[in-house]
Amino acid sequence: MNQHRFVILDQLSANELGHFATRAEAEASWLRFIDAEPTAVEHLEIWDYDTNVCLDVDPDVVRATTAA
C-alpha cells in the first residue's frame, strides 16, 4: 500500500495539492481548500492512488464528520 495513498488534484492546473496517508486527512485538507474558495469544489478532486479512483466527496458530510 502507498504511504501517501490519497492526493488532492486540481483539475484546472493539473497540480497535486497534497498527499495523504488516510482518506480522512485528505478530506479535511480538501475541505479547507473549499472553505477558502467555494468555487474550487468544481475542480478539486481526491484520488486514491492504490485504486486509481476519484473519490466522491460531499462537503456537508465532511464538515459534519470533522466537526464531531
C-alpha positions as CSV (number, residue, x, y, z in Angstrom):
1,M,0.0,0.0,0.0
2,N,1.2,3.5,-0.8
3,Q,2.4,5.5,2.2
4,H,0.7,8.6,0.7
5,R,-2.3,6.9,-0.9
6,F,-4.6,9.9,-1.3
7,V,-3.9,13.0,-3.3
8,I,-5.8,16.3,-3.9
9,L,-5.7,17.1,-7.6
10,D,-6.6,20.5,-9.1
11,Q,-8.1,19.7,-12.5
12,L,-7.7,23.3,-13.7
13,S,-3.9,23.4,-13.3
14,A,-3.2,19.6,-13.1
15,N,-1.3,20.3,-9.9
16,E,-1.2,17.9,-7.0
17,L,-2.0,20.0,-3.9
18,G,-1.2,17.4,-1.2
19,H,-0.5,13.8,-0.5
20,F,-2.1,12.0,2.5
21,A,-1.9,8.6,4.2
22,T,-5.6,8.5,5.0
23,R,-8.8,9.5,3.3
24,A,-9.8,11.5,6.4
25,E,-6.6,13.6,6.2
26,A,-7.3,14.2,2.5
27,E,-10.9,15.2,3.1
28,A,-10.0,17.6,5.9
29,S,-7.5,19.3,3.7
30,W,-9.8,19.3,0.7
31,L,-12.5,20.9,3.0
32,R,-10.0,23.7,4.0
33,F,-9.5,24.5,0.3
34,I,-13.2,24.5,-0.4
35,D,-13.9,26.7,2.7
36,A,-11.3,29.2,1.5
37,E,-12.6,29.2,-2.1
38,P,-16.0,27.6,-2.5
39,T,-15.9,27.6,-6.3
40,A,-13.0,25.2,-6.1
41,V,-15.4,22.4,-5.4
42,E,-15.9,22.1,-9.1
43,H,-12.3,21.3,-9.9
44,L,-10.6,19.9,-6.8
45,E,-10.6,16.1,-6.5
46,I,-9.3,13.5,-4.2
47,W,-7.8,10.5,-5.9
48,D,-6.9,7.1,-4.3
49,Y,-3.6,6.1,-5.9
50,D,-4.0,2.4,-4.9
51,T,-7.2,2.0,-6.8
52,N,-6.7,4.8,-9.3
53,V,-10.2,6.1,-8.5
54,C,-11.5,9.6,-8.0
55,L,-13.4,9.7,-4.7
56,D,-16.8,11.3,-4.2
57,V,-16.7,13.9,-1.6
58,D,-19.7,15.7,-0.1
59,P,-18.7,18.9,1.6
60,D,-21.6,18.7,4.1
61,V,-20.7,15.2,5.1
62,V,-17.0,16.2,5.5
63,R,-18.0,19.2,7.6
64,A,-20.2,17.0,9.9
65,T,-17.5,14.4,10.3
66,T,-14.7,16.8,11.0
67,A,-16.9,18.8,13.4
68,A,-17.6,15.8,15.6
